[in-house]
Amino acid sequence: MIAAVGVAMDFATTQVGLARGFLEAHLLYSPVYSLVIFWALLTVATLALPTGKARRMFIFAIAWLTFVGVFNNVFVITGIFRGL
């Protein structure tokens, strides 16, 4: 669920940036692809890692990585970061 929220927020901030005249660095960006990639990674981690605290922490970290795009977009829109 966290990954879905992160991808949705990334998509929303990307749309705001595009509306303000910024360009998307990845021309084939799609929130659907992002969500599929993160969910696939979470599934593989769930199946491959042994049960326990390390697995929970790894899955939690991967889910929160979806918010990196949100932070990047906000920093670019506000002028804090020039972008990639």
N, C-alpha and C positions, 0 to 999 in steps of 0.2 A: 504494500500500500504506500509506503514511504517513497519507493521508486516511482510509482505512478504520479504522485503529487509533485515530485521533483521534476519529472519530465514535462508535466503539464505547465508548471511554473516556468521552466526553461522555454517552452514553446510560447507562452504568453509574453515573456520578456523579449524573446526574439521578434515577435510580431510588433511590439512597441518600438524596438530599435529599427526595424525595417520601415515602419511608418514615419520615423523621424529622420529617415534618409541614410541610415547605416546600411552596409552590405553584409550579407552572411558570408563568412569565410569558407564554409563548407557548402558548396552549391547544391549538393544532394541531401541536405539535412532534412530529416523527417522525424517528428516525434514518435511515430509508430516504430520506426527502426530503432530509435533510442530505447524505447520501452521493451521491445523484443530482445535487444542485446542485454539490457540489464536484467530482465527476468530470466533469460537463458543463463547468464552468469550466476544469478542467485540459485537457480535450479541445480546447476553443476556443483556449486559449492555445497549445497544441501546434501547432495548425493555422495560427493567425494570426501568430504571432511567428516571425521569422527564426531559423534555427538558430544557436546560439552560447551564449556565457556568460550573456547577459542573459535568454534564454529559460529556461535551466536554473535560474537564480536566481529568476525569477518563478514558475515551476512549483513549485520547492522551497518558496518562501514561501507560496504558496496552499495547498499540502499541509499545512504546519505551522499554518496559520490554524485548522484544525479543532480544535486544542488550546486555543484561546481559551475555548471553552465549558467545557472541563475545568477550567481555572484558575478561571474564574468560579464554577463549581459548588463547587469545593474551598474557595474563599474564603468563599462564602456559608455552607457547611456548618460551617466552623470559626469563623465569626463575624468574620472580618477585613473582610468586605464585606457590606453589607446587601442587595445585589441591585438589580435594576432596577425 
